[in-house]
């Protein structure tokens, strides 16, 4: 079993270039990231996990659900939401906003609505694709939250920590590259 990587990345790139989705770059995410970069990393990680688990997936629905999972379009700090309130409410907000802008399948709706499970216990993932995005979101967010701790560790440990930071920071570097490539592409 091999999923069609080319099909997945074609859909992902089409979504990244969509002006409605590109607006996500205006909204901060975990520790210096933005929502667009976060969603791109979640999409890529979801596909990687599908390959790792040997799961046959719908590449287009996975890409679409992953890119829209945080389509809530607001700045959390400006809204004044607690982490718990945002965590439990943003999947529904993201799903409703995505429905306004895109024609979504039931599977894509569940990917968006179920990505914060088990926090949103009444809305579990109902497909492999939804479970993959749920898991990938937690993995990517954990790496994004760890970024300041990695910087602090580098200062404390000095040069000896550089190698460890480079290894754990590789996902962050990829997200930055994707974001900067997008900025260059869109400024042309």
Buried (B, 14 or more C-beta within 10 A) or exposed (E): EEBEEEEBBBBBBBBBEEEBBBBBBEBBBBBEBBBBBBBBBBBBBBBEBBBEEEBEBBBBBBBBBBBBBBBBBBEBEEEEBEEEEBBBBBBBBBBBBBBEBBEBEEBBBBBBBBBBBEEBEEBBBBBBBBBBBBBBBBBBBEBBEBBEEBBEBBEEEEEEBEEEBEEBBEBBEBBBEBBEEBEEEEEE
